[in-house]
Amino acid sequence: MRGISYAIAVLVAAGMVYLIAFQEPSNPPQTNAAAVQAEPASLTLNVPEMHCIYACFPSVKENLESREDVISVELVKQKEEGPIDTPNVIVTYSAEFDVDDAVASLEKEGFPNSSVVE
């Protein structure tokens, strides 16, 4: 009698292992699209009407960094300290960044003809 009980227990255990091993998951794991985000990227914008580091560059920086899709704005290295001889800024941005909107916002701020440096 004891042997039959052991045999039944072994069969039940084997059946459970089989079901667990070959069962399709009822709810497959899903990735959260909001959690998956691209790495930040950067581009260089030419802002030809940006002439000084005391008023113009801070206005450009503040304007762009006020956008949710912009992480940071830095002035490119200049030949000498003081005047802006290369009116370019490096914009680090997130995946949602829209360069056309950024350029349009600079134009509204008084910096027309801004463009991406290739």
C-alpha positions in Angstrom: 0.0 0.0 0.0 2.8 2.3 0.8 4.4 1.7 -2.6 1.2 2.7 -4.4 1.2 6.0 -2.4 4.8 6.7 -3.3 4.1 6.0 -7.0 1.1 8.3 -7.0 3.2 11.1 -5.3 6.0 10.6 -7.9 3.5 10.8 -10.8 1.9 14.0 -9.3 5.3 15.6 -8.8 6.3 14.7 -12.4 3.1 16.1 -13.7 3.5 19.4 -11.8 7.1 19.8 -13.1 5.9 19.1 -16.7 3.1 21.7 -16.4 5.4 24.3 -14.9 8.2 23.7 -17.5 6.0 23.8 -20.6 3.2 26.2 -19.6 2.8 29.4 -21.6 3.0 32.5 -19.5 -0.5 34.0 -19.1 0.9 37.5 -18.9 4.2 37.9 -20.7 6.4 40.6 -19.3 5.9 43.9 -21.0 8.3 46.7 -21.3 7.2 50.1 -20.3 7.6 52.4 -23.3 8.1 55.4 -20.9 10.9 53.7 -19.1 12.8 52.9 -22.3 14.4 56.2 -23.4 17.1 56.8 -25.9 20.4 58.2 -24.7 20.8 61.9 -24.8 22.3 63.3 -28.0 23.7 66.6 -29.0 23.9 68.9 -32.0 25.5 72.3 -32.8 23.3 75.2 -33.6 24.7 78.3 -35.4 23.1 81.5 -33.9 24.4 84.3 -36.1 22.8 87.1 -34.1 24.5 86.0 -30.9 27.3 88.6 -30.5 28.2 88.8 -26.8 28.6 86.4 -23.8 27.0 88.8 -21.4 23.5 89.2 -22.8 23.1 87.2 -26.1 24.5 83.9 -25.0 22.6 83.9 -21.7 19.3 84.6 -23.6 19.9 81.8 -26.0 20.9 79.4 -23.2 17.8 80.3 -21.1 15.5 80.1 -24.1 16.7 76.6 -25.1 17.1 75.2 -21.6 13.5 76.3 -20.7 12.3 73.6 -23.1 11.6 70.1 -21.5 13.4 68.4 -24.4 16.7 70.2 -23.8 19.2 69.0 -21.2 21.9 71.6 -21.6 23.3 74.4 -23.8 27.0 75.3 -23.9 28.8 77.9 -26.0 31.5 76.4 -28.2 35.1 77.3 -27.4 36.0 80.7 -28.7 39.4 81.9 -30.0 39.7 84.5 -27.3 37.8 85.3 -24.1 35.2 88.1 -24.4 33.7 88.5 -27.8 31.9 85.7 -29.5 33.8 84.9 -32.7 32.0 81.6 -33.4 28.3 82.0 -32.6 27.6 78.3 -32.1 26.1 76.5 -29.2 26.1 72.7 -28.4 22.6 71.6 -27.4 22.3 68.3 -25.5 18.8 67.0 -25.9 16.4 64.1 -25.2 14.6 61.9 -27.6 11.6 64.2 -27.9 13.7 67.1 -29.2 12.3 69.0 -32.2 15.0 71.2 -33.8 12.5 73.2 -35.9 10.6 74.2 -32.7 13.9 75.1 -31.0 15.0 77.3 -34.0 11.5 78.9 -34.1 11.7 79.7 -30.4 15.1 81.4 -30.9 13.7 83.4 -33.8 10.8 84.7 -31.5 13.5 85.6 -29.0 15.3 87.8 -31.5 17.8 85.4 -32.9 16.7 84.8 -36.6 18.5 82.6 -39.1 19.6 80.1 -36.6 20.4 76.7 -38.1 22.0 73.3 -37.4 25.7 73.1 -38.2 26.4 70.0 -40.3 
